[in-house]
Amino acid sequence: MSVLPHVLESVLQEAAVLSAATGLAYTGAVVTVAGFSVLFRDPQRRRDARTTLMILMRRRGKR
C-alpha cells in the first residue's frame, strides 16, 4: 500500500483544524471590537472601535 493517501489525509485534517481555529479567532476579534464599539462610554474610544471594525469587515472586491 502507498503511504501517500495516509499522509494526504493527515495533512488535510490538520489544515481543516487550522482553518477552523483561524476562523474562530477572527470571529472572536470582530465580536470583541463590535462589543467595544457599543459599550465604551468615551466617544473617542467608540469611534476608534468602530473604525477598527470597519477595517476588519472591509470587503476586498470593491475599491
PDBQT receptor file of N, H, CA, C and O in Angstrom, charges set to zero:
ATOM      1  N   MET A   1       0.836  -1.191   0.000  1.00  0.00    +0.000 N 
ATOM      2  CA  MET A   1       0.000   0.000   0.000  1.00  0.00    +0.000 C 
ATOM      3  C   MET A   1       0.872   1.242   0.000  1.00  0.00    +0.000 C 
ATOM      4  O   MET A   1       2.000   1.252   0.493  1.00  0.00    +0.000 OA
ATOM      5  N   SER A   2       0.308   2.267  -0.565  1.00  0.00    +0.000 N 
ATOM      6  H   SER A   2      -0.608   2.259  -0.966  1.00  0.00    +0.000 HD
ATOM      7  CA  SER A   2       1.030   3.535  -0.642  1.00  0.00    +0.000 C 
ATOM      8  C   SER A   2       0.830   4.340   0.640  1.00  0.00    +0.000 C 
ATOM      9  O   SER A   2      -0.230   4.290   1.264  1.00  0.00    +0.000 OA
ATOM     10  N   VAL A   3       1.840   5.061   1.008  1.00  0.00    +0.000 N 
ATOM     11  H   VAL A   3       2.701   5.102   0.501  1.00  0.00    +0.000 HD
ATOM     12  CA  VAL A   3       1.790   5.903   2.204  1.00  0.00    +0.000 C 
ATOM     13  C   VAL A   3       1.137   7.247   1.888  1.00  0.00    +0.000 C 
ATOM     14  O   VAL A   3       0.655   7.935   2.787  1.00  0.00    +0.000 OA
ATOM     15  N   LEU A   4       1.125   7.615   0.613  1.00  0.00    +0.000 N 
ATOM     16  H   LEU A   4       1.517   7.056  -0.118  1.00  0.00    +0.000 HD
ATOM     17  CA  LEU A   4       0.624   8.925   0.195  1.00  0.00    +0.000 C 
ATOM     18  C   LEU A   4      -0.812   9.213   0.647  1.00  0.00    +0.000 C 
ATOM     19  O   LEU A   4      -1.054  10.307   1.158  1.00  0.00    +0.000 OA
ATOM     20  N   PRO A   5      -1.771   8.309   0.492  1.00  0.00    +0.000 N 
ATOM     21  CA  PRO A   5      -3.129   8.625   0.965  1.00  0.00    +0.000 C 
ATOM     22  C   PRO A   5      -3.197   8.901   2.461  1.00  0.00    +0.000 C 
ATOM     23  O   PRO A   5      -3.940   9.780   2.899  1.00  0.00    +0.000 OA
ATOM     24  N   HIS A   6      -2.432   8.164   3.238  1.00  0.00    +0.000 N 
ATOM     25  H   HIS A   6      -1.828   7.450   2.883  1.00  0.00    +0.000 HD
ATOM     26  CA  HIS A   6      -2.436   8.366   4.691  1.00  0.00    +0.000 C 
ATOM     27  C   HIS A   6      -1.855   9.732   5.044  1.00  0.00    +0.000 C 
ATOM     28  O   HIS A   6      -2.401  10.446   5.885  1.00  0.00    +0.000 OA
ATOM     29  N   VAL A   7      -0.749  10.093   4.400  1.00  0.00    +0.000 N 
ATOM     30  H   VAL A   7      -0.305   9.514   3.716  1.00  0.00    +0.000 HD
ATOM     31  CA  VAL A   7      -0.113  11.391   4.649  1.00  0.00    +0.000 C 
ATOM     32  C   VAL A   7      -1.018  12.517   4.177  1.00  0.00    +0.000 C 
ATOM     33  O   VAL A   7      -1.173  13.521   4.872  1.00  0.00    +0.000 OA
ATOM     34  N   LEU A   8      -1.616  12.360   3.002  1.00  0.00    +0.000 N 
ATOM     35  H   LEU A   8      -1.490  11.544   2.437  1.00  0.00    +0.000 HD
ATOM     36  CA  LEU A   8      -2.507  13.387   2.463  1.00  0.00    +0.000 C 
ATOM     37  C   LEU A   8      -3.715  13.598   3.370  1.00  0.00    +0.000 C 
ATOM     38  O   LEU A   8      -4.132  14.735   3.593  1.00  0.00    +0.000 OA
ATOM     39  N   GLU A   9      -4.276  12.514   3.892  1.00  0.00    +0.000 N 
ATOM     40  H   GLU A   9      -3.937  11.591   3.711  1.00  0.00    +0.000 HD
ATOM     41  CA  GLU A   9      -5.416  12.627   4.802  1.00  0.00    +0.000 C 
ATOM     42  C   GLU A   9      -5.023  13.375   6.077  1.00  0.00    +0.000 C 
ATOM     43  O   GLU A   9      -5.783  14.213   6.563  1.00  0.00    +0.000 OA
ATOM     44  N   SER A  10      -3.860  13.083   6.610  1.00  0.00    +0.000 N 
ATOM     45  H   SER A  10      -3.242  12.403   6.215  1.00  0.00    +0.000 HD
ATOM     46  CA  SER A  10      -3.384  13.746   7.811  1.00  0.00    +0.000 C 
ATOM     47  C   SER A  10      -3.184  15.240   7.575  1.00  0.00    +0.000 C 
ATOM     48  O   SER A  10      -3.572  16.062   8.404  1.00  0.00    +0.000 OA
ATOM     49  N   VAL A  11      -2.583  15.584   6.451  1.00  0.00    +0.000 N 
ATOM     50  H   VAL A  11      -2.268  14.915   5.777  1.00  0.00    +0.000 HD
ATOM     51  CA  VAL A  11      -2.340  16.993   6.130  1.00  0.00    +0.000 C 
ATOM     52  C   VAL A  11      -3.665  17.741   5.956  1.00  0.00    +0.000 C 
ATOM     53  O   VAL A  11      -3.815  18.863   6.438  1.00  0.00    +0.000 OA
ATOM     54  N   LEU A  12      -4.605  17.128   5.280  1.00  0.00    +0.000 N 
ATOM     55  H   LEU A  12      -4.483  16.216   4.888  1.00  0.00    +0.000 HD
ATOM     56  CA  LEU A  12      -5.903  17.780   5.074  1.00  0.00    +0.000 C 
ATOM     57  C   LEU A  12      -6.662  17.968   6.385  1.00  0.00    +0.000 C 
ATOM     58  O   LEU A  12      -7.324  18.989   6.575  1.00  0.00    +0.000 OA
ATOM     59  N   GLN A  13      -6.572  16.995   7.287  1.00  0.00    +0.000 N 
ATOM     60  H   GLN A  13      -6.035  16.166   7.132  1.00  0.00    +0.000 HD
ATOM     61  CA  GLN A  13      -7.237  17.137   8.584  1.00  0.00    +0.000 C 
ATOM     62  C   GLN A  13      -6.617  18.274   9.387  1.00  0.00    +0.000 C 
ATOM     63  O   GLN A  13      -7.331  19.059  10.010  1.00  0.00    +0.000 OA
ATOM     64  N   GLU A  14      -5.300  18.363   9.375  1.00  0.00    +0.000 N 
ATOM     65  H   GLU A  14      -4.719  17.725   8.869  1.00  0.00    +0.000 HD
ATOM     66  CA  GLU A  14      -4.641  19.445  10.112  1.00  0.00    +0.000 C 
ATOM     67  C   GLU A  14      -4.928  20.806   9.487  1.00  0.00    +0.000 C 
ATOM     68  O   GLU A  14      -5.050  21.802  10.200  1.00  0.00    +0.000 OA
ATOM     69  N   ALA A  15      -5.034  20.855   8.181  1.00  0.00    +0.000 N 
ATOM     70  H   ALA A  15      -4.934  20.046   7.601  1.00  0.00    +0.000 HD
ATOM     71  CA  ALA A  15      -5.383  22.112   7.504  1.00  0.00    +0.000 C 
ATOM     72  C   ALA A  15      -6.805  22.538   7.876  1.00  0.00    +0.000 C 
ATOM     73  O   ALA A  15      -7.067  23.725   8.069  1.00  0.00    +0.000 OA
ATOM     74  N   ALA A  16      -7.713  21.581   7.975  1.00  0.00    +0.000 N 
ATOM     75  H   ALA A  16      -7.500  20.617   7.818  1.00  0.00    +0.000 HD
ATOM     76  CA  ALA A  16      -9.088  21.895   8.352  1.00  0.00    +0.000 C 
ATOM     77  C   ALA A  16      -9.155  22.419   9.783  1.00  0.00    +0.000 C 
ATOM     78  O   ALA A  16      -9.889  23.366  10.065  1.00  0.00    +0.000 OA
ATOM     79  N   VAL A  17      -8.395  21.811  10.679  1.00  0.00    +0.000 N 
ATOM     80  H   VAL A  17      -7.798  21.043  10.450  1.00  0.00    +0.000 HD
ATOM     81  CA  VAL A  17      -8.375  22.262  12.078  1.00  0.00    +0.000 C 
ATOM     82  C   VAL A  17      -7.787  23.667  12.169  1.00  0.00    +0.000 C 
ATOM     83  O   VAL A  17      -8.312  24.513  12.893  1.00  0.00    +0.000 OA
ATOM     84  N   LEU A  18      -6.706  23.920  11.443  1.00  0.00    +0.000 N 
ATOM     85  H   LEU A  18      -6.280  23.233  10.855  1.00  0.00    +0.000 HD
ATOM     86  CA  LEU A  18      -6.086  25.240  11.445  1.00  0.00    +0.000 C 
ATOM     87  C   LEU A  18      -7.026  26.295  10.863  1.00  0.00    +0.000 C 
ATOM     88  O   LEU A  18      -7.106  27.411  11.376  1.00  0.00    +0.000 OA
ATOM     89  N   SER A  19      -7.725  25.944   9.807  1.00  0.00    +0.000 N 
ATOM     90  H   SER A  19      -7.660  25.037   9.390  1.00  0.00    +0.000 HD
ATOM     91  CA  SER A  19      -8.683  26.865   9.200  1.00  0.00    +0.000 C 
ATOM     92  C   SER A  19      -9.825  27.186  10.166  1.00  0.00    +0.000 C 
ATOM     93  O   SER A  19     -10.236  28.341  10.276  1.00  0.00    +0.000 OA
ATOM     94  N   ALA A  20     -10.328  26.194  10.852  1.00  0.00    +0.000 N 
ATOM     95  H   ALA A  20      -9.994  25.256  10.763  1.00  0.00    +0.000 HD
ATOM     96  CA  ALA A  20     -11.403  26.417  11.822  1.00  0.00    +0.000 C 
ATOM     97  C   ALA A  20     -10.927  27.288  12.977  1.00  0.00    +0.000 C 
ATOM     98  O   ALA A  20     -11.650  28.179  13.423  1.00  0.00    +0.000 OA
ATOM     99  N   ALA A  21      -9.723  27.037  13.462  1.00  0.00    +0.000 N 
ATOM    100  H   ALA A  21      -9.135  26.313  13.100  1.00  0.00    +0.000 HD
ATOM    101  CA  ALA A  21      -9.184  27.838  14.570  1.00  0.00    +0.000 C 
ATOM    102  C   ALA A  21      -8.985  29.287  14.146  1.00  0.00    +0.000 C 
ATOM    103  O   ALA A  21      -9.270  30.206  14.914  1.00  0.00    +0.000 OA
ATOM    104  N   THR A  22      -8.500  29.493  12.937  1.00  0.00    +0.000 N 
ATOM    105  H   THR A  22      -8.269  28.747  12.312  1.00  0.00    +0.000 HD
ATOM    106  CA  THR A  22      -8.314  30.854  12.429  1.00  0.00    +0.000 C 
ATOM    107  C   THR A  22      -9.651  31.569  12.289  1.00  0.00    +0.000 C 
ATOM    108  O   THR A  22      -9.772  32.743  12.639  1.00  0.00    +0.000 OA
ATOM    109  N   GLY A  23     -10.645  30.867  11.781  1.00  0.00    +0.000 N 
ATOM    110  H   GLY A  23     -10.547  29.914  11.497  1.00  0.00    +0.000 HD
ATOM    111  CA  GLY A  23     -11.977  31.456  11.649  1.00  0.00    +0.000 C 
ATOM    112  C   GLY A  23     -12.574  31.834  12.994  1.00  0.00    +0.000 C 
ATOM    113  O   GLY A  23     -13.193  32.889  13.131  1.00  0.00    +0.000 OA
ATOM    114  N   LEU A  24     -12.390  30.982  13.976  1.00  0.00    +0.000 N 
ATOM    115  H   LEU A  24     -11.886  30.125  13.865  1.00  0.00    +0.000 HD
ATOM    116  CA  LEU A  24     -12.903  31.282  15.320  1.00  0.00    +0.000 C 
ATOM    117  C   LEU A  24     -12.178  32.473  15.938  1.00  0.00    +0.000 C 
ATOM    118  O   LEU A  24     -12.804  33.312  16.585  1.00  0.00    +0.000 OA
ATOM    119  N   ALA A  25     -10.872  32.550  15.745  1.00  0.00    +0.000 N 
ATOM    120  H   ALA A  25     -10.364  31.868  15.219  1.00  0.00    +0.000 HD
ATOM    121  CA  ALA A  25     -10.109  33.681  16.286  1.00  0.00    +0.000 C 
ATOM    122  C   ALA A  25     -10.542  34.987  15.628  1.00  0.00    +0.000 C 
ATOM    123  O   ALA A  25     -10.689  36.000  16.311  1.00  0.00    +0.000 OA
ATOM    124  N   TYR A  26     -10.747  34.980  14.313  1.00  0.00    +0.000 N 
ATOM    125  H   TYR A  26     -10.627  34.157  13.757  1.00  0.00    +0.000 HD
ATOM    126  CA  TYR A  26     -11.191  36.183  13.604  1.00  0.00    +0.000 C 
ATOM    127  C   TYR A  26     -12.591  36.588  14.061  1.00  0.00    +0.000 C 
ATOM    128  O   TYR A  26     -12.859  37.769  14.285  1.00  0.00    +0.000 OA
ATOM    129  N   THR A  27     -13.475  35.614  14.195  1.00  0.00    +0.000 N 
ATOM    130  H   THR A  27     -13.258  34.655  14.013  1.00  0.00    +0.000 HD
ATOM    131  CA  THR A  27     -14.828  35.903  14.661  1.00  0.00    +0.000 C 
ATOM    132  C   THR A  27     -14.806  36.481  16.073  1.00  0.00    +0.000 C 
ATOM    133  O   THR A  27     -15.547  37.415  16.378  1.00  0.00    +0.000 OA
ATOM    134  N   GLY A  28     -13.963  35.928  16.923  1.00  0.00    +0.000 N 
ATOM    135  H   GLY A  28     -13.361  35.169  16.675  1.00  0.00    +0.000 HD
ATOM    136  CA  GLY A  28     -13.830  36.455  18.286  1.00  0.00    +0.000 C 
ATOM    137  C   GLY A  28     -13.337  37.893  18.295  1.00  0.00    +0.000 C 
ATOM    138  O   GLY A  28     -13.810  38.713  19.081  1.00  0.00    +0.000 OA
ATOM    139  N   ALA A  29     -12.385  38.198  17.418  1.00  0.00    +0.000 N 
ATOM    140  H   ALA A  29     -12.000  37.531  16.779  1.00  0.00    +0.000 HD
ATOM    141  CA  ALA A  29     -11.866  39.570  17.330  1.00  0.00    +0.000 C 
ATOM    142  C   ALA A  29     -12.955  40.530  16.863  1.00  0.00    +0.000 C 
ATOM    143  O   ALA A  29     -13.096  41.622  17.414  1.00  0.00    +0.000 OA
ATOM    144  N   VAL A  30     -13.715  40.137  15.866  1.00  0.00    +0.000 N 
ATOM    145  H   VAL A  30     -13.600  39.250  15.419  1.00  0.00    +0.000 HD
ATOM    146  CA  VAL A  30     -14.784  41.003  15.347  1.00  0.00    +0.000 C 
ATOM    147  C   VAL A  30     -15.860  41.220  16.395  1.00  0.00    +0.000 C 
ATOM    148  O   VAL A  30     -16.324  42.346  16.575  1.00  0.00    +0.000 OA
ATOM    149  N   VAL A  31     -16.263  40.177  17.083  1.00  0.00    +0.000 N 
ATOM    150  H   VAL A  31     -15.886  39.263  16.937  1.00  0.00    +0.000 HD
ATOM    151  CA  VAL A  31     -17.294  40.299  18.127  1.00  0.00    +0.000 C 
ATOM    152  C   VAL A  31     -16.800  41.185  19.268  1.00  0.00    +0.000 C 
ATOM    153  O   VAL A  31     -17.555  42.004  19.791  1.00  0.00    +0.000 OA
ATOM    154  N   THR A  32     -15.541  41.023  19.652  1.00  0.00    +0.000 N 
ATOM    155  H   THR A  32     -14.927  40.358  19.227  1.00  0.00    +0.000 HD
ATOM    156  CA  THR A  32     -14.980  41.841  20.729  1.00  0.00    +0.000 C 
ATOM    157  C   THR A  32     -14.965  43.315  20.354  1.00  0.00    +0.000 C 
ATOM    158  O   THR A  32     -15.381  44.164  21.143  1.00  0.00    +0.000 OA
ATOM    159  N   VAL A  33     -14.487  43.623  19.153  1.00  0.00    +0.000 N 
ATOM    160  H   VAL A  33     -14.149  42.933  18.512  1.00  0.00    +0.000 HD
ATOM    161  CA  VAL A  33     -14.428  45.022  18.720  1.00  0.00    +0.000 C 
ATOM    162  C   VAL A  33     -15.826  45.594  18.555  1.00  0.00    +0.000 C 
ATOM    163  O   VAL A  33     -16.061  46.756  18.884  1.00  0.00    +0.000 OA
ATOM    164  N   ALA A  34     -16.753  44.797  18.052  1.00  0.00    +0.000 N 
ATOM    165  H   ALA A  34     -16.562  43.852  17.784  1.00  0.00    +0.000 HD
ATOM    166  CA  ALA A  34     -18.137  45.273  17.920  1.00  0.00    +0.000 C 
ATOM    167  C   ALA A  34     -18.733  45.575  19.297  1.00  0.00    +0.000 C 
ATOM    168  O   ALA A  34     -19.437  46.570  19.472  1.00  0.00    +0.000 OA
ATOM    169  N   GLY A  35     -18.447  44.717  20.258  1.00  0.00    +0.000 N 
ATOM    170  H   GLY A  35     -17.875  43.909  20.115  1.00  0.00    +0.000 HD
ATOM    171  CA  GLY A  35     -18.930  44.977  21.622  1.00  0.00    +0.000 C 
ATOM    172  C   GLY A  35     -18.332  46.235  22.201  1.00  0.00    +0.000 C 
ATOM    173  O   GLY A  35     -19.038  47.016  22.840  1.00  0.00    +0.000 OA
ATOM    174  N   PHE A  36     -17.036  46.453  21.991  1.00  0.00    +0.000 N 
ATOM    175  H   PHE A  36     -16.463  45.818  21.473  1.00  0.00    +0.000 HD
ATOM    176  CA  PHE A  36     -16.402  47.670  22.485  1.00  0.00    +0.000 C 
ATOM    177  C   PHE A  36     -16.981  48.911  21.817  1.00  0.00    +0.000 C 
ATOM    178  O   PHE A  36     -17.129  49.949  22.461  1.00  0.00    +0.000 OA
ATOM    179  N   SER A  37     -17.308  48.810  20.531  1.00  0.00    +0.000 N 
ATOM    180  H   SER A  37     -17.187  47.966  20.008  1.00  0.00    +0.000 HD
ATOM    181  CA  SER A  37     -17.845  49.981  19.834  1.00  0.00    +0.000 C 
ATOM    182  C   SER A  37     -19.211  50.385  20.383  1.00  0.00    +0.000 C 
ATOM    183  O   SER A  37     -19.627  51.533  20.225  1.00  0.00    +0.000 OA
ATOM    184  N   VAL A  38     -19.907  49.457  21.024  1.00  0.00    +0.000 N 
ATOM    185  H   VAL A  38     -19.569  48.524  21.153  1.00  0.00    +0.000 HD
ATOM    186  CA  VAL A  38     -21.212  49.753  21.601  1.00  0.00    +0.000 C 
ATOM    187  C   VAL A  38     -21.103  50.106  23.088  1.00  0.00    +0.000 C 
ATOM    188  O   VAL A  38     -21.843  50.960  23.575  1.00  0.00    +0.000 OA
ATOM    189  N   LEU A  39     -20.195  49.464  23.802  1.00  0.00    +0.000 N 
ATOM    190  H   LEU A  39     -19.593  48.770  23.406  1.00  0.00    +0.000 HD
ATOM    191  CA  LEU A  39     -20.170  49.586  25.254  1.00  0.00    +0.000 C 
ATOM    192  C   LEU A  39     -19.288  50.701  25.810  1.00  0.00    +0.000 C 
ATOM    193  O   LEU A  39     -19.504  51.133  26.942  1.00  0.00    +0.000 OA
ATOM    194  N   PHE A  40     -18.312  51.175  25.060  1.00  0.00    +0.000 N 
ATOM    195  H   PHE A  40     -18.136  50.824  24.141  1.00  0.00    +0.000 HD
ATOM    196  CA  PHE A  40     -17.449  52.241  25.580  1.00  0.00    +0.000 C 
ATOM    197  C   PHE A  40     -18.258  53.507  25.837  1.00  0.00    +0.000 C 
ATOM    198  O   PHE A  40     -19.150  53.848  25.061  1.00  0.00    +0.000 OA
ATOM    199  N   ARG A  41     -17.948  54.192  26.914  1.00  0.00    +0.000 N 
ATOM    200  H   ARG A  41     -17.223  53.915  27.544  1.00  0.00    +0.000 HD
ATOM    201  CA  ARG A  41     -18.655  55.428  27.240  1.00  0.00    +0.000 C 
ATOM    202  C   ARG A  41     -17.992  56.636  26.597  1.00  0.00    +0.000 C 
ATOM    203  O   ARG A  41     -18.667  57.613  26.273  1.00  0.00    +0.000 OA
ATOM    204  N   ASP A  42     -16.683  56.582  26.410  1.00  0.00    +0.000 N 
ATOM    205  H   ASP A  42     -16.134  55.788  26.673  1.00  0.00    +0.000 HD
ATOM    206  CA  ASP A  42     -15.940  57.689  25.819  1.00  0.00    +0.000 C 
ATOM    207  C   ASP A  42     -16.181  57.706  24.299  1.00  0.00    +0.000 C 
ATOM    208  O   ASP A  42     -15.909  56.712  23.626  1.00  0.00    +0.000 OA
ATOM    209  N   PRO A  43     -16.690  58.826  23.749  1.00  0.00    +0.000 N 
ATOM    210  CA  PRO A  43     -16.987  58.882  22.311  1.00  0.00    +0.000 C 
ATOM    211  C   PRO A  43     -15.765  58.612  21.420  1.00  0.00    +0.000 C 
ATOM    212  O   PRO A  43     -15.901  57.992  20.365  1.00  0.00    +0.000 OA
ATOM    213  N   GLN A  44     -14.588  59.064  21.827  1.00  0.00    +0.000 N 
ATOM    214  H   GLN A  44     -14.478  59.567  22.684  1.00  0.00    +0.000 HD
ATOM    215  CA  GLN A  44     -13.390  58.831  21.019  1.00  0.00    +0.000 C 
ATOM    216  C   GLN A  44     -13.052  57.337  20.935  1.00  0.00    +0.000 C 
ATOM    217  O   GLN A  44     -12.687  56.836  19.872  1.00  0.00    +0.000 OA
ATOM    218  N   ARG A  45     -13.176  56.651  22.040  1.00  0.00    +0.000 N 
ATOM    219  H   ARG A  45     -13.473  57.058  22.903  1.00  0.00    +0.000 HD
ATOM    220  CA  ARG A  45     -12.902  55.204  22.025  1.00  0.00    +0.000 C 
ATOM    221  C   ARG A  45     -13.939  54.457  21.208  1.00  0.00    +0.000 C 
ATOM    222  O   ARG A  45     -13.614  53.479  20.536  1.00  0.00    +0.000 OA
ATOM    223  N   ARG A  46     -15.183  54.909  21.261  1.00  0.00    +0.000 N 
ATOM    224  H   ARG A  46     -15.447  55.703  21.807  1.00  0.00    +0.000 HD
ATOM    225  CA  ARG A  46     -16.221  54.280  20.444  1.00  0.00    +0.000 C 
ATOM    226  C   ARG A  46     -15.920  54.469  18.967  1.00  0.00    +0.000 C 
ATOM    227  O   ARG A  46     -16.070  53.538  18.175  1.00  0.00    +0.000 OA
ATOM    228  N   ARG A  47     -15.490  55.686  18.587  1.00  0.00    +0.000 N 
ATOM    229  H   ARG A  47     -15.368  56.442  19.230  1.00  0.00    +0.000 HD
ATOM    230  CA  ARG A  47     -15.123  55.934  17.185  1.00  0.00    +0.000 C 
ATOM    231  C   ARG A  47     -13.950  55.058  16.765  1.00  0.00    +0.000 C 
ATOM    232  O   ARG A  47     -13.947  54.491  15.673  1.00  0.00    +0.000 OA
ATOM    233  N   ASP A  48     -12.954  54.953  17.640  1.00  0.00    +0.000 N 
ATOM    234  H   ASP A  48     -12.956  55.414  18.528  1.00  0.00    +0.000 HD
ATOM    235  CA  ASP A  48     -11.792  54.113  17.337  1.00  0.00    +0.000 C 
ATOM    236  C   ASP A  48     -12.204  52.651  17.134  1.00  0.00    +0.000 C 
ATOM    237  O   ASP A  48     -11.735  51.990  16.208  1.00  0.00    +0.000 OA
ATOM    238  N   ALA A  49     -13.079  52.159  18.004  1.00  0.00    +0.000 N 
ATOM    239  H   ALA A  49     -13.459  52.697  18.756  1.00  0.00    +0.000 HD
ATOM    240  CA  ALA A  49     -13.527  50.775  17.888  1.00  0.00    +0.000 C 
ATOM    241  C   ALA A  49     -14.334  50.573  16.605  1.00  0.00    +0.000 C 
ATOM    242  O   ALA A  49     -14.197  49.545  15.943  1.00  0.00    +0.000 OA
ATOM    243  N   ARG A  50     -15.162  51.535  16.257  1.00  0.00    +0.000 N 
ATOM    244  H   ARG A  50     -15.273  52.371  16.795  1.00  0.00    +0.000 HD
ATOM    245  CA  ARG A  50     -15.935  51.423  15.010  1.00  0.00    +0.000 C 
ATOM    246  C   ARG A  50     -15.030  51.460  13.787  1.00  0.00    +0.000 C 
ATOM    247  O   ARG A  50     -15.261  50.739  12.816  1.00  0.00    +0.000 OA
ATOM    248  N   THR A  51     -14.002  52.299  13.835  1.00  0.00    +0.000 N 
ATOM    249  H   THR A  51     -13.814  52.884  14.623  1.00  0.00    +0.000 HD
ATOM    250  CA  THR A  51     -13.046  52.358  12.730  1.00  0.00    +0.000 C 
ATOM    251  C   THR A  51     -12.321  51.024  12.585  1.00  0.00    +0.000 C 
ATOM    252  O   THR A  51     -12.134  50.532  11.472  1.00  0.00    +0.000 OA
ATOM    253  N   THR A  52     -11.918  50.446  13.697  1.00  0.00    +0.000 N 
ATOM    254  H   THR A  52     -12.069  50.845  14.601  1.00  0.00    +0.000 HD
ATOM    255  CA  THR A  52     -11.256  49.138  13.667  1.00  0.00    +0.000 C 
ATOM    256  C   THR A  52     -12.200  48.076  13.114  1.00  0.00    +0.000 C 
ATOM    257  O   THR A  52     -11.780  47.217  12.339  1.00  0.00    +0.000 OA
ATOM    258  N   LEU A  53     -13.457  48.129  13.500  1.00  0.00    +0.000 N 
ATOM    259  H   LEU A  53     -13.798  48.828  14.129  1.00  0.00    +0.000 HD
ATOM    260  CA  LEU A  53     -14.436  47.177  12.999  1.00  0.00    +0.000 C 
ATOM    261  C   LEU A  53     -14.618  47.332  11.496  1.00  0.00    +0.000 C 
ATOM    262  O   LEU A  53     -14.735  46.333  10.786  1.00  0.00    +0.000 OA
ATOM    263  N   MET A  54     -14.643  48.562  10.999  1.00  0.00    +0.000 N 
ATOM    264  H   MET A  54     -14.547  49.373  11.576  1.00  0.00    +0.000 HD
ATOM    265  CA  MET A  54     -14.759  48.773   9.553  1.00  0.00    +0.000 C 
ATOM    266  C   MET A  54     -13.552  48.187   8.821  1.00  0.00    +0.000 C 
ATOM    267  O   MET A  54     -13.697  47.620   7.738  1.00  0.00    +0.000 OA
ATOM    268  N   ILE A  55     -12.373  48.322   9.406  1.00  0.00    +0.000 N 
ATOM    269  H   ILE A  55     -12.256  48.782  10.285  1.00  0.00    +0.000 HD
ATOM    270  CA  ILE A  55     -11.171  47.753   8.791  1.00  0.00    +0.000 C 
ATOM    271  C   ILE A  55     -11.249  46.224   8.764  1.00  0.00    +0.000 C 
ATOM    272  O   ILE A  55     -10.908  45.601   7.759  1.00  0.00    +0.000 OA
ATOM    273  N   LEU A  56     -11.697  45.623   9.866  1.00  0.00    +0.000 N 
ATOM    274  H   LEU A  56     -11.974  46.129  10.683  1.00  0.00    +0.000 HD
ATOM    275  CA  LEU A  56     -11.801  44.168   9.927  1.00  0.00    +0.000 C 
ATOM    276  C   LEU A  56     -12.850  43.617   8.967  1.00  0.00    +0.000 C 
ATOM    277  O   LEU A  56     -12.684  42.520   8.433  1.00  0.00    +0.000 OA
ATOM    278  N   MET A  57     -13.916  44.357   8.746  1.00  0.00    +0.000 N 
ATOM    279  H   MET A  57     -14.051  45.248   9.179  1.00  0.00    +0.000 HD
ATOM    280  CA  MET A  57     -15.022  43.869   7.930  1.00  0.00    +0.000 C 
ATOM    281  C   MET A  57     -14.957  44.334   6.472  1.00  0.00    +0.000 C 
ATOM    282  O   MET A  57     -15.886  44.080   5.705  1.00  0.00    +0.000 OA
ATOM    283  N   ARG A  58     -13.884  45.004   6.085  1.00  0.00    +0.000 N 
ATOM    284  H   ARG A  58     -13.129  45.210   6.708  1.00  0.00    +0.000 HD
ATOM    285  CA  ARG A  58     -13.773  45.534   4.728  1.00  0.00    +0.000 C 
ATOM    286  C   ARG A  58     -13.787  44.390   3.700  1.00  0.00    +0.000 C 
ATOM    287  O   ARG A  58     -13.167  43.344   3.892  1.00  0.00    +0.000 OA
ATOM    288  N   ARG A  59     -14.500  44.629   2.633  1.00  0.00    +0.000 N 
ATOM    289  H   ARG A  59     -15.003  45.479   2.478  1.00  0.00    +0.000 HD
ATOM    290  CA  ARG A  59     -14.553  43.658   1.533  1.00  0.00    +0.000 C 
ATOM    291  C   ARG A  59     -13.456  43.998   0.542  1.00  0.00    +0.000 C 
ATOM    292  O   ARG A  59     -13.173  45.175   0.318  1.00  0.00    +0.000 OA
ATOM    293  N   ARG A  60     -12.843  43.007  -0.047  1.00  0.00    +0.000 N 
ATOM    294  H   ARG A  60     -13.073  42.051   0.134  1.00  0.00    +0.000 HD
ATOM    295  CA  ARG A  60     -11.716  43.222  -0.961  1.00  0.00    +0.000 C 
ATOM    296  C   ARG A  60     -12.168  43.540  -2.378  1.00  0.00    +0.000 C 
ATOM    297  O   ARG A  60     -11.400  44.144  -3.125  1.00  0.00    +0.000 OA
ATOM    298  N   GLY A  61     -13.355  43.172  -2.777  1.00  0.00    +0.000 N 
ATOM    299  H   GLY A  61     -13.979  42.681  -2.169  1.00  0.00    +0.000 HD
ATOM    300  CA  GLY A  61     -13.787  43.315  -4.160  1.00  0.00    +0.000 C 
ATOM    301  C   GLY A  61     -13.967  44.753  -4.621  1.00  0.00    +0.000 C 
ATOM    302  O   GLY A  61     -13.628  45.075  -5.759  1.00  0.00    +0.000 OA
ATOM    303  N   LYS A  62     -14.483  45.608  -3.782  1.00  0.00    +0.000 N 
ATOM    304  H   LYS A  62     -14.758  45.346  -2.857  1.00  0.00    +0.000 HD
ATOM    305  CA  LYS A  62     -14.809  46.987  -4.166  1.00  0.00    +0.000 C 
ATOM    306  C   LYS A  62     -13.719  47.932  -3.682  1.00  0.00    +0.000 C 
ATOM    307  O   LYS A  62     -13.271  47.852  -2.539  1.00  0.00    +0.000 OA
ATOM    308  N   ARG A  63     -13.298  48.831  -4.573  1.00  0.00    +0.000 N 
ATOM    309  H   ARG A  63     -13.662  48.896  -5.502  1.00  0.00    +0.000 HD
ATOM    310  CA  ARG A  63     -12.305  49.832  -4.196  1.00  0.00    +0.000 C 
ATOM    311  C   ARG A  63     -12.689  51.167  -4.754  1.00  0.00    +0.000 C 
ATOM    312  O   ARG A  63     -11.977  52.150  -4.548  1.00  0.00    +0.000 OA
TER     313      ARG A  63
